[in-house]
Amino acid sequence: MDQDRLEDTIYMLAKRGMMENGETNRVAFSDADLQGRAYIISLMQVSGLEVSVDYAGNIIGKRKGNNPDLPPIGFGSHIDMVPNGGNYDGCVGSLAAIEVVRTLNEAGIQTEHPLEVFIFSNEEGGVMGSRALVGDLKEEALGVVNSTGYTMREGINRLGGNADLIAEVERPEGSLAAFLELHIEQGGILHREGIDIGVVEGIVGIKWWDVKVSGFANHAGTTPMDMRQDALLASAQFILAVNEETLKMDGKQVGTVGRIQALPGAPNVIPGEVQMSLEIRDLSVENMEELFKSIEERATSISRETGTTFSFTPIDATSAPALTDPGIRQIIATASEELGLSTKNMQSGAGHDAQDMARITPVGMIFVPSVNGISHSPKEYTSPEDMANGANVLLRTLLKIDASW
């Protein structure tokens, strides 16, 4: 792989949406997103790919294989960003996918399988493009508004798609031979341990609940401490309990309370109600259910001690765990070893397009280090060497799948 060329395309993409302070803002559906997509399409065309935009706004580049009867091997990622995000999340996988095609062209290699490079639309705003591909972009999601002020429906049309024909985007199971996604880790494990490549075992499932704690609002000056039904005090104990119960279990599960609001919110009133969130992530649905049960039991105990009540309302906007294919994991590990690169098996705590694609085809994910684990930030950084390492593993993995699947 041409490391300098890959680094140059990362920089050129970052210029699409670059602000006066040097940071980039390329949220889905924005003018900057349109500029970035135009740049990506031009790169694909220069690489000899047959480029199209599907009805969900996904950019797809096709390369013919020697055997047109074989299902394509898909690979790619996304280029949209969170507001004021970084230049590597999604972009490394997208541009490395194009660099793979350019390298194959220069080496005169024609794969047996056809190839499809996917640049998914609006990943950060709800994995929109990949969900459409697997038939799971629901009608109600099309009305969700992102930070640009456009709904998904408006955004899809703005990207050159057609929201009225979303159903036609769906791919059946088995329509791809495999799907590969290269991505920065977005955590600090690889960087801290000095490891080159993360072999992703799976992408965690996510479950959310709205938690309501009901106590009794009363005068803060006249109500004795032993007569209070303080919903915020109960909530504080609950937050500690979430941390304790999560740490008790063996495994890599995580539990988080990330939002909290005390009502009525006056300094001289004992909080009578608290609304907060609960999030649990793990590769195992069973572990997630077990952890939630233990947290719920702790809430019951806190409720008795504080004279409050807890209620948990599940939120629909959750995702199931997605395991990567064991065969592809082994191929990634072998490809890395052949390149002299160290590896670590690990799970992804963040969601990715590969999570949806796993519903229709075997998937593999390759992680490269993210310096200090910083992501979704202008300070996000992955070195040119690490990007090239990941791209080389992607290339070699693709060729091994092509030869053996």
LUMVOZA-935728 format. One record per residue (C-alpha): residue number from 0; x, z, y; residue in three letters. Coordinates in steps of 0.02 Angstrom, whole numbers, plus 50000, padded with zeros to 5 digits. Each point is the difference from the previous one (the first is absolute). Layout:
N
+-----+-------+-------+-------+------+
! seq !    c1 !    c3 !    c2 ! type !
+-----+-------+-------+-------+------+
! NUM !     X !     Z !     Y !  ALA !
...
+-----+-------+-------+-------+------+
***
This chain:
405
+-----+-------+-------+-------+------+
! seq !    c1 !    c3 !    c2 ! type !
+-----+-------+-------+-------+------+
!   0 ! 50000 ! 50000 ! 50000 !  MET !
!   1 ! 50055 ! 49966 ! 50178 !  ASP !
!   2 ! 50007 ! 50176 ! 50074 !  GLN !
!   3 ! 50032 ! 49941 ! 50178 !  ASP !
!   4 ! 49855 ! 49876 ! 49994 !  ARG !
!   5 ! 49882 ! 50134 ! 49935 !  LEU !
!   6 ! 50055 ! 50120 ! 50138 !  GLU !
!   7 ! 49977 ! 49863 ! 50130 !  ASP !
!   8 ! 49821 ! 49965 ! 49946 !  THR !
!   9 ! 49961 ! 50187 ! 50008 !  ILE !
!  10 ! 50061 ! 50000 ! 50181 !  TYR !
!  11 ! 49909 ! 49840 ! 50044 !  MET !
!  12 ! 49836 ! 50069 ! 49932 !  LEU !
!  13 ! 50028 ! 50162 ! 50097 !  ALA !
!  14 ! 50005 ! 49899 ! 50160 !  LYS !
!  15 ! 49816 ! 49955 ! 49970 !  ARG !
!  16 ! 49920 ! 50148 ! 50086 !  GLY !
!  17 ! 50159 ! 50072 ! 50075 !  MET !
!  18 ! 49967 ! 50103 ! 50156 !  MET !
!  19 ! 50110 ! 50029 ! 50153 !  GLU !
!  20 ! 50073 ! 50159 ! 49922 !  ASN !
!  21 ! 50060 ! 49899 ! 49849 !  GLY !
!  22 ! 49871 ! 50070 ! 49881 !  GLU !
!  23 ! 49875 ! 49889 ! 49908 !  THR !
!  24 ! 49811 ! 50016 ! 49992 !  ASN !
!  25 ! 49920 ! 49876 ! 49881 !  ARG !
!  26 ! 49833 ! 50073 ! 49946 !  VAL !
!  27 ! 49888 ! 49889 ! 49894 !  ALA !
!  28 ! 49892 ! 49876 ! 50098 !  PHE !
!  29 ! 50103 ! 50022 ! 50160 !  SER !
!  30 ! 50081 ! 49855 ! 50093 !  ASP !
!  31 ! 50167 ! 50063 ! 49932 !  ALA !
!  32 ! 49931 ! 49990 ! 49823 !  ASP !
!  33 ! 49949 ! 49820 ! 50031 !  LEU !
!  34 ! 50175 ! 49962 ! 50065 !  GLN !
!  35 ! 50081 ! 50084 ! 49849 !  GLY !
!  36 ! 49889 ! 49905 ! 49880 !  ARG !
!  37 ! 50044 ! 49835 ! 50084 !  ALA !
!  38 ! 50184 ! 50040 ! 49978 !  TYR !
!  39 ! 49973 ! 50044 ! 49816 !  ILE !
!  40 ! 49904 ! 49839 ! 49970 !  ILE !
!  41 ! 50141 ! 49899 ! 50080 !  SER !
!  42 ! 50128 ! 50086 ! 49886 !  LEU !
!  43 ! 49893 ! 49962 ! 49848 !  MET !
!  44 ! 49982 ! 49819 ! 50048 !  GLN !
!  45 ! 50188 ! 49982 ! 50029 !  VAL !
!  46 ! 50021 ! 50074 ! 49825 !  SER !
!  47 ! 49894 ! 49862 ! 49926 !  GLY !
!  48 ! 49851 ! 50108 ! 49958 !  LEU !
!  49 ! 49824 ! 49931 ! 50005 !  GLU !
!  50 ! 49922 ! 50119 ! 50126 !  VAL !
!  51 ! 49818 ! 50048 ! 50022 !  SER !
!  52 ! 49898 ! 50142 ! 50074 !  VAL !
!  53 ! 49860 ! 50062 ! 49888 !  ASP !
!  54 ! 49830 ! 50063 ! 50060 !  TYR !
!  55 ! 50067 ! 50179 ! 50013 !  ALA !
!  56 ! 50142 ! 49947 ! 50113 !  GLY !
!  57 ! 50136 ! 50014 ! 49867 !  ASN !
!  58 ! 50143 ! 49878 ! 50022 !  ILE !
!  59 ! 50043 ! 49922 ! 49831 !  ILE !
!  60 ! 50149 ! 49888 ! 49965 !  GLY !
!  61 ! 50003 ! 49904 ! 49837 !  LYS !
!  62 ! 50148 ! 49926 ! 49906 !  ARG !
!  63 ! 49974 ! 49890 ! 49847 !  LYS !
!  64 ! 50069 ! 50048 ! 49830 !  GLY !
!  65 ! 50057 ! 49891 ! 49856 !  ASN !
!  66 ! 49846 ! 50053 ! 49902 !  ASN !
!  67 ! 49843 ! 49989 ! 50107 !  PRO !
!  68 ! 49897 ! 50074 ! 49858 !  ASP !
!  69 ! 50086 ! 50169 ! 50019 !  LEU !
!  70 ! 49923 ! 50127 ! 50120 !  PRO !
!  71 ! 50101 ! 50026 ! 50159 !  PRO !
!  72 ! 50117 ! 50145 ! 50032 !  ILE !
!  73 ! 49951 ! 50081 ! 50164 !  GLY !
!  74 ! 50110 ! 50100 ! 50118 !  PHE !
!  75 ! 49999 ! 50053 ! 50182 !  GLY !
!  76 ! 49938 ! 50136 ! 50117 !  SER !
!  77 ! 49932 ! 50011 ! 50180 !  HIS !
!  78 ! 50063 ! 49985 ! 50179 !  ILE !
!  79 ! 49868 ! 50096 ! 50099 !  ASP !
!  80 ! 50049 ! 50170 ! 50067 !  MET !
!  81 ! 49925 ! 50167 ! 50047 !  VAL !
!  82 ! 49995 ! 50022 ! 50189 !  PRO !
!  83 ! 50178 ! 50020 ! 50062 !  ASN !
!  84 ! 50066 ! 49991 ! 49823 !  GLY !
!  85 ! 50164 ! 49938 ! 49926 !  GLY !
!  86 ! 50074 ! 49830 ! 49961 !  ASN !
!  87 ! 50030 ! 50025 ! 49813 !  TYR !
!  88 ! 49839 ! 50065 ! 49921 !  ASP !
!  89 ! 49925 ! 49848 ! 49913 !  GLY !
!  90 ! 50114 ! 49880 ! 50094 !  CYS !
!  91 ! 50147 ! 50023 ! 49881 !  VAL !
!  92 ! 49893 ! 49951 ! 49850 !  GLY !
!  93 ! 49921 ! 49854 ! 50091 !  SER !
!  94 ! 50160 ! 49923 ! 50064 !  LEU !
!  95 ! 50095 ! 50036 ! 49840 !  ALA !
!  96 ! 49865 ! 49904 ! 49906 !  ALA !
!  97 ! 50029 ! 49849 ! 50112 !  ILE !
!  98 ! 50188 ! 50022 ! 49982 !  GLU !
!  99 ! 49978 ! 49996 ! 49810 !  VAL !
! 100 ! 49919 ! 49828 ! 50015 !  VAL !
! 101 ! 50137 ! 49937 ! 50117 !  ARG !
! 102 ! 50133 ! 50061 ! 49877 !  THR !
! 103 ! 49913 ! 49915 ! 49853 !  LEU !
! 104 ! 49993 ! 49839 ! 50099 !  ASN !
! 105 ! 50184 ! 50007 ! 50045 !  GLU !
! 106 ! 50049 ! 50038 ! 49820 !  ALA !
! 107 ! 49892 ! 49856 ! 49936 !  GLY !
! 108 ! 49900 ! 50117 ! 49888 !  ILE !
! 109 ! 49824 ! 49953 ! 49951 !  GLN !
! 110 ! 49904 ! 50139 ! 49914 !  THR !
! 111 ! 49887 ! 49970 ! 49852 !  GLU !
! 112 ! 49857 ! 50095 ! 50081 !  HIS !
! 113 ! 49929 ! 49947 ! 50167 !  PRO !
! 114 ! 50040 ! 50126 ! 50137 !  LEU !
! 115 ! 49887 ! 50071 ! 50134 !  GLU !
! 116 ! 50066 ! 50096 ! 50151 !  VAL !
! 117 ! 49866 ! 50115 ! 50073 !  PHE !
! 118 ! 50004 ! 50068 ! 50177 !  ILE !
! 119 ! 49849 ! 50113 ! 49996 !  PHE !
! 120 ! 49891 ! 50024 ! 50153 !  SER !
! 121 ! 49967 ! 50169 ! 50082 !  ASN !
! 122 ! 50086 ! 50110 ! 49870 !  GLU !
! 123 ! 50019 ! 50145 ! 50120 !  GLU !
! 124 ! 49817 ! 49997 ! 50049 !  GLY !
! 125 ! 49932 ! 50017 ! 49822 !  GLY !
! 126 ! 50095 ! 49879 ! 49885 !  VAL !
! 127 ! 49870 ! 49872 ! 50053 !  MET !
! 128 ! 50078 ! 49843 ! 49930 !  GLY !
! 129 ! 50045 ! 50067 ! 49828 !  SER !
! 130 ! 49832 ! 50086 ! 49981 !  ARG !
! 131 ! 49914 ! 49835 ! 50035 !  ALA !
! 132 ! 50107 ! 49916 ! 49866 !  LEU !
! 133 ! 49941 ! 50124 ! 49869 !  VAL !
! 134 ! 49819 ! 49994 ! 50057 !  GLY !
! 135 ! 49995 ! 50174 ! 50077 !  ASP !
! 136 ! 49983 ! 49967 ! 50186 !  LEU !
! 137 ! 49827 ! 50069 ! 50028 !  LYS !
! 138 ! 49878 ! 49942 ! 50133 !  GLU !
! 139 ! 50004 ! 50167 ! 50091 !  GLU !
! 140 ! 50189 ! 49986 ! 50019 !  ALA !
! 141 ! 49979 ! 49841 ! 50101 !  LEU !
! 142 ! 49925 ! 50102 ! 50141 !  GLY !
! 143 ! 50148 ! 50118 ! 50016 !  VAL !
! 144 ! 50087 ! 49983 ! 50169 !  VAL !
! 145 ! 50189 ! 50014 ! 50013 !  ASN !
! 146 ! 50105 ! 50048 ! 50151 !  SER !
! 147 ! 49993 ! 49823 ! 50071 !  THR !
! 148 ! 49812 ! 50018 ! 50021 !  GLY !
! 149 ! 49959 ! 49867 ! 49871 !  TYR !
! 150 ! 49895 ! 50034 ! 49847 !  THR !
! 151 ! 50069 ! 49941 ! 49833 !  MET !
! 152 ! 49871 ! 49862 ! 50003 !  ARG !
! 153 ! 50057 ! 49941 ! 50172 !  GLU !
! 154 ! 50182 ! 50023 ! 49951 !  GLY !
! 155 ! 49984 ! 49895 ! 49842 !  ILE !
! 156 ! 49927 ! 49857 ! 50101 !  ASN !
! 157 ! 50134 ! 50023 ! 50133 !  ARG !
! 158 ! 50135 ! 49980 ! 49867 !  LEU !
! 159 ! 49927 ! 49836 ! 49942 !  GLY !
! 160 ! 49896 ! 50069 ! 49858 !  GLY !
! 161 ! 49812 ! 50000 ! 49978 !  ASN !
! 162 ! 49917 ! 50168 ! 49975 !  ALA !
! 163 ! 49839 ! 49918 ! 49942 !  ASP !
! 164 ! 50091 ! 49927 ! 49849 !  LEU !
! 165 ! 50100 ! 50154 ! 49949 !  ILE !
! 166 ! 49927 ! 50000 ! 49824 !  ALA !
! 167 ! 50086 ! 49834 ! 49965 !  GLU !
! 168 ! 50172 ! 50080 ! 50022 !  VAL !
! 169 ! 49984 ! 50108 ! 49843 !  GLU !
! 170 ! 50124 ! 49962 ! 49862 !  ARG !
! 171 ! 49951 ! 50036 ! 49819 !  PRO !
! 172 ! 50103 ! 50112 ! 49888 !  GLU !
! 173 ! 50142 ! 49902 ! 49922 !  GLY !
! 174 ! 50006 ! 49870 ! 50138 !  SER !
! 175 ! 50179 ! 50054 ! 50037 !  LEU !
! 176 ! 50136 ! 50027 ! 49870 !  ALA !
! 177 ! 50068 ! 50147 ! 50101 !  ALA !
! 178 ! 50015 ! 50066 ! 50177 !  PHE !
! 179 ! 50159 ! 50073 ! 50078 !  LEU !
! 180 ! 50018 ! 50093 ! 50163 !  GLU !
! 181 ! 50163 ! 50051 ! 50082 !  LEU !
! 182 ! 49980 ! 50140 ! 50128 !  HIS !
! 183 ! 50096 ! 50132 ! 50093 !  ILE !
! 184 ! 49977 ! 50169 ! 49919 !  GLU !
! 185 ! 49920 ! 50082 ! 50154 !  GLN !
! 186 ! 50071 ! 50164 ! 49936 !  GLY !
! 187 ! 50173 ! 50075 ! 50002 !  GLY !
! 188 ! 50039 ! 50017 ! 49815 !  ILE !
! 189 ! 50105 ! 49844 ! 49973 !  LEU !
! 190 ! 50096 ! 50023 ! 50163 !  HIS !
! 191 ! 50031 ! 50185 ! 49969 !  ARG !
! 192 ! 50060 ! 49972 ! 49822 !  GLU !
! 193 ! 50100 ! 49843 ! 50038 !  GLY !
! 194 ! 49903 ! 49892 ! 49877 !  ILE !
! 195 ! 49983 ! 49813 ! 50024 !  ASP !
! 196 ! 49834 ! 49955 ! 49919 !  ILE !
! 197 ! 49839 ! 50093 ! 49964 !  GLY !
! 198 ! 49908 ! 49941 ! 49845 !  VAL !
! 199 ! 49821 ! 50043 ! 50041 !  VAL !
! 200 ! 49902 ! 50077 ! 49856 !  GLU !
! 201 ! 49835 ! 49991 ! 50092 !  GLY !
! 202 ! 49907 ! 50020 ! 50163 !  ILE !
! 203 ! 49911 ! 50164 ! 50018 !  VAL !
! 204 ! 49813 ! 50017 ! 50010 !  GLY !
! 205 ! 49927 ! 50080 ! 50156 !  ILE !
! 206 ! 49847 ! 50113 ! 50011 !  LYS !
! 207 ! 49929 ! 50068 ! 50161 !  TRP !
! 208 ! 49873 ! 50135 ! 50038 !  TRP !
! 209 ! 49920 ! 50063 ! 50159 !  ASP !
! 210 ! 50007 ! 50190 ! 49990 !  VAL !
! 211 ! 49878 ! 50107 ! 50098 !  LYS !
! 212 ! 50025 ! 50187 ! 50019 !  VAL !
! 213 ! 49850 ! 50096 ! 50066 !  SER !
! 214 ! 50017 ! 50175 ! 50071 !  GLY !
! 215 ! 49912 ! 50082 ! 50147 !  PHE !
! 216 ! 50042 ! 49969 ! 50183 !  ALA !
! 217 ! 50004 ! 50162 ! 50097 !  ASN !
! 218 ! 50077 ! 50082 ! 50154 !  HIS !
! 219 ! 50188 ! 50015 ! 49979 !  ALA !
! 220 ! 50010 ! 50157 ! 50106 !  GLY !
! 221 ! 49856 ! 50103 ! 49929 !  THR !
! 222 ! 50006 ! 49958 ! 49813 !  THR !
! 223 ! 50115 ! 50117 ! 49901 !  PRO !
! 224 ! 50130 ! 49919 ! 49890 !  MET !
! 225 ! 49921 ! 50067 ! 49841 !  ASP !
! 226 ! 49828 ! 49931 ! 50045 !  MET !
! 227 ! 50050 ! 49820 ! 50031 !  ARG !
! 228 ! 49954 ! 49844 ! 49904 !  GLN !
! 229 ! 50142 ! 49896 ! 50073 !  ASP !
! 230 ! 49993 ! 49822 ! 49936 !  ALA !
! 231 ! 50171 ! 49960 ! 50073 !  LEU !
! 232 ! 50083 ! 50148 ! 49915 !  LEU !
! 233 ! 49923 ! 49944 ! 49834 !  ALA !
! 234 ! 50062 ! 49823 ! 50035 !  SER !
! 235 ! 50177 ! 50062 ! 50031 !  ALA !
! 236 ! 49999 ! 50088 ! 49833 !  GLN !
! 237 ! 49930 ! 49842 ! 49920 !  PHE !
! 238 ! 50139 ! 49891 ! 50071 !  ILE !
! 239 ! 50130 ! 50117 ! 49926 !  LEU !
! 240 ! 49905 ! 49997 ! 49835 !  ALA !
! 241 ! 50006 ! 49809 ! 49995 !  VAL !
! 242 ! 50189 ! 50007 ! 50016 !  ASN !
! 243 ! 50017 ! 50138 ! 49871 !  GLU !
! 244 ! 49888 ! 49918 ! 49869 !  GLU !
! 245 ! 50085 ! 49831 ! 50023 !  THR !
! 246 ! 50172 ! 50078 ! 49973 !  LEU !
! 247 ! 49941 ! 50096 ! 49846 !  LYS !
! 248 ! 49967 ! 49843 ! 49899 !  MET !
! 249 ! 50138 ! 49905 ! 49911 !  ASP !
! 250 ! 50020 ! 49823 ! 50066 !  GLY !
! 251 ! 50013 ! 49906 ! 50164 !  LYS !
! 252 ! 49822 ! 50025 ! 50063 !  GLN !
! 253 ! 49974 ! 50036 ! 50185 !  VAL !
! 254 ! 49859 ! 50090 ! 50090 !  GLY !
! 255 ! 49977 ! 49994 ! 50188 !  THR !
! 256 ! 49886 ! 50067 ! 50136 !  VAL !
! 257 ! 50033 ! 49881 ! 50143 !  GLY !
! 258 ! 49854 ! 50027 ! 50117 !  ARG !
! 259 ! 49915 ! 50158 ! 50060 !  ILE !
! 260 ! 49871 ! 50040 ! 50135 !  GLN !
! 261 ! 49935 ! 50173 ! 50042 !  ALA !
! 262 ! 49827 ! 50020 ! 50078 !  LEU !
! 263 ! 49939 ! 50044 ! 50127 !  PRO !
! 264 ! 50182 ! 49992 ! 50057 !  GLY !
! 265 ! 49996 ! 50133 ! 50137 !  ALA !
! 266 ! 50141 ! 50130 ! 50016 !  PRO !
! 267 ! 49876 ! 50144 ! 50013 !  ASN !
! 268 ! 49890 ! 49951 ! 49852 !  VAL !
! 269 ! 50037 ! 50034 ! 49816 !  ILE !
! 270 ! 49995 ! 49829 ! 49916 !  PRO !
! 271 ! 49838 ! 49982 ! 49905 !  GLY !
! 272 ! 50039 ! 49833 ! 49921 !  GLU !
! 273 ! 50154 ! 49901 ! 49955 !  VAL !
! 274 ! 50007 ! 49818 ! 49947 !  GLN !
! 275 ! 50156 ! 49937 ! 49915 !  MET !
! 276 ! 50066 ! 49873 ! 49878 !  SER !
! 277 ! 50073 ! 50014 ! 49826 !  LEU !
! 278 ! 50105 ! 49863 ! 49922 !  GLU !
! 279 ! 50072 ! 49997 ! 49823 !  ILE !
! 280 ! 50117 ! 49866 ! 49933 !  ARG !
! 281 ! 50071 ! 49974 ! 49826 !  ASP !
! 282 ! 50028 ! 49868 ! 49867 !  LEU !
! 283 ! 49880 ! 50090 ! 49883 !  SER !
! 284 ! 49813 ! 50013 ! 50031 !  VAL !
! 285 ! 49995 ! 50148 ! 49881 !  GLU !
! 286 ! 50134 ! 50091 ! 50102 !  ASN !
! 287 ! 49906 ! 49966 ! 50161 !  MET !
! 288 ! 49840 ! 50071 ! 49925 !  GLU !
! 289 ! 50091 ! 50152 ! 49931 !  GLU !
! 290 ! 50081 ! 50035 ! 50169 !  LEU !
! 291 ! 49836 ! 49983 ! 50093 !  PHE !
! 292 ! 49917 ! 50121 ! 49878 !  LYS !
! 293 ! 50134 ! 50131 ! 50030 !  SER !
! 294 ! 49987 ! 49976 ! 50189 !  ILE !
! 295 ! 49811 ! 50016 ! 49990 !  GLU !
! 296 ! 50018 ! 50163 ! 49902 !  GLU !
! 297 ! 50116 ! 50069 ! 50134 !  ARG !
! 298 ! 49871 ! 49953 ! 50132 !  ALA !
! 299 ! 49868 ! 50098 ! 49905 !  THR !
! 300 ! 50114 ! 50152 ! 49998 !  SER !
! 301 ! 50038 ! 49984 ! 50186 !  ILE !
! 302 ! 49815 ! 49981 ! 50034 !  SER !
! 303 ! 49962 ! 50167 ! 49917 !  ARG !
! 304 ! 50139 ! 50089 ! 50094 !  GLU !
! 305 ! 49955 ! 49931 ! 50173 !  THR !
! 306 ! 49810 ! 49987 ! 49993 !  GLY !
! 307 ! 50006 ! 49812 ! 50025 !  THR !
! 308 ! 49943 ! 49851 ! 49899 !  THR !
! 309 ! 50094 ! 49840 ! 49954 !  PHE !
! 310 ! 49925 ! 49830 ! 49967 !  SER !
! 311 ! 50094 ! 49844 ! 49942 !  PHE !
! 312 ! 49935 ! 49824 ! 50034 !  THR !
! 313 ! 50093 ! 49859 ! 49910 !  PRO !
! 314 ! 50047 ! 49849 ! 50109 !  ILE !
! 315 ! 49973 ! 49827 ! 49927 !  ASP !
! 316 ! 50155 ! 49923 ! 50082 !  ALA !
! 317 ! 50116 ! 50049 ! 49858 !  THR !
! 318 ! 50104 ! 49903 ! 49874 !  SER !
! 319 ! 50038 ! 50017 ! 49816 !  ALA !
! 320 ! 50178 ! 50016 ! 49933 !  PRO !
! 321 ! 50082 ! 49837 ! 49949 !  ALA !
! 322 ! 50137 ! 50002 ! 49870 !  LEU !
! 323 ! 50130 ! 49862 ! 50002 !  THR !
! 324 ! 50030 ! 49900 ! 49842 !  ASP !
! 325 ! 50128 ! 50083 ! 49882 !  PRO !
! 326 ! 50074 ! 49831 ! 49953 !  GLY !
! 327 ! 50027 ! 49952 ! 50181 !  ILE !
! 328 ! 50075 ! 50171 ! 50036 !  ARG !
! 329 ! 50129 ! 49969 ! 49863 !  GLN !
! 330 ! 50038 ! 49827 ! 50069 !  ILE !
! 331 ! 50028 ! 50072 ! 50174 !  ILE !
! 332 ! 50116 ! 50133 ! 49929 !  ALA !
! 333 ! 50097 ! 49870 ! 49900 !  THR !
! 334 ! 50015 ! 49882 ! 50148 !  ALA !
! 335 ! 50066 ! 50143 ! 50107 !  SER !
! 336 ! 50126 ! 50051 ! 49868 !  GLU !
! 337 ! 50064 ! 49821 ! 49986 !  GLU !
! 338 ! 50028 ! 50001 ! 50188 !  LEU !
! 339 ! 50094 ! 50165 ! 49991 !  GLY !
! 340 ! 49863 ! 50094 ! 50093 !  LEU !
! 341 ! 49946 ! 50178 ! 49964 !  SER !
! 342 ! 49815 ! 50035 ! 49965 !  THR !
! 343 ! 49875 ! 50141 ! 49999 !  LYS !
! 344 ! 49825 ! 50001 ! 49924 !  ASN !
! 345 ! 49879 ! 50063 ! 50132 !  MET !
! 346 ! 49821 ! 49995 ! 50056 !  GLN !
! 347 ! 49934 ! 49932 ! 50163 !  SER !
! 348 ! 49910 ! 50128 ! 50105 !  GLY !
! 349 ! 49938 ! 49865 ! 50118 !  ALA !
! 350 ! 49873 ! 49864 ! 49963 !  GLY !
! 351 ! 50052 ! 49818 ! 49984 !  HIS !
! 352 ! 49922 ! 49830 ! 49967 !  ASP !
! 353 ! 50073 ! 50009 ! 49824 !  ALA !
! 354 ! 49878 ! 50143 ! 49967 !  GLN !
! 355 ! 49854 ! 49879 ! 50013 !  ASP !
! 356 ! 50090 ! 49858 ! 49913 !  MET !
! 357 ! 50025 ! 50112 ! 49848 !  ALA !
! 358 ! 49815 ! 49978 ! 49966 !  ARG !
! 359 ! 50021 ! 49816 ! 49958 !  ILE !
! 360 ! 50180 ! 49982 ! 49940 !  THR !
! 361 ! 50153 ! 50099 ! 49942 !  PRO !
! 362 ! 50097 ! 50059 ! 50153 !  VAL !
! 363 ! 50175 ! 50060 ! 50040 !  GLY !
! 364 ! 50065 ! 50083 ! 50158 !  MET !
! 365 ! 50179 ! 50011 ! 50061 !  ILE !
! 366 ! 50049 ! 50130 ! 50130 !  PHE !
! 367 ! 50153 ! 49994 ! 50113 !  VAL !
! 368 ! 50061 ! 50148 ! 50104 !  PRO !
! 369 ! 49920 ! 50044 ! 50165 !  SER !
! 370 ! 50128 ! 50093 ! 50107 !  VAL !
! 371 ! 49954 ! 50185 ! 50012 !  ASN !
! 372 ! 49830 ! 49957 ! 49926 !  GLY !
! 373 ! 49933 ! 49946 ! 50169 !  ILE !
! 374 ! 49854 ! 49878 ! 49997 !  SER !
! 375 ! 49852 ! 49951 ! 50108 !  HIS !
! 376 ! 50117 ! 50031 ! 50146 !  SER !
! 377 ! 50109 ! 49894 ! 50115 !  PRO !
! 378 ! 50147 ! 50096 ! 49925 !  LYS !
! 379 ! 49964 ! 49927 ! 49827 !  GLU !
! 380 ! 50157 ! 49915 ! 49933 !  TYR !
! 381 ! 50066 ! 49920 ! 49841 !  THR !
! 382 ! 50176 ! 49929 ! 49998 !  SER !
! 383 ! 50033 ! 49814 ! 49973 !  PRO !
! 384 ! 50095 ! 50045 ! 49841 !  GLU !
! 385 ! 49854 ! 50097 ! 49928 !  ASP !
! 386 ! 49877 ! 49861 ! 50046 !  MET !
! 387 ! 50111 ! 49872 ! 49915 !  ALA !
! 388 ! 50019 ! 50111 ! 49846 !  ASN !
! 389 ! 49811 ! 50010 ! 49985 !  GLY !
! 390 ! 49980 ! 49814 ! 50027 !  ALA !
! 391 ! 50128 ! 49963 ! 49865 !  ASN !
! 392 ! 49910 ! 50114 ! 49878 !  VAL !
! 393 ! 49836 ! 49915 ! 50045 !  LEU !
! 394 ! 50077 ! 49828 ! 49968 !  LEU !
! 395 ! 50077 ! 50049 ! 49835 !  ARG !
! 396 ! 49841 ! 50091 ! 49943 !  THR !
! 397 ! 49895 ! 49847 ! 50040 !  LEU !
! 398 ! 50115 ! 49886 ! 49901 !  LEU !
! 399 ! 49998 ! 50118 ! 49849 !  LYS !
! 400 ! 49810 ! 50007 ! 50003 !  ILE !
! 401 ! 49993 ! 49812 ! 50016 !  ASP !
! 402 ! 50112 ! 49978 ! 49847 !  ALA !
! 403 ! 49915 ! 50128 ! 49888 !  SER !
! 404 ! 49814 ! 50013 ! 50044 !  TRP !
+-----+-------+-------+-------+------+
***
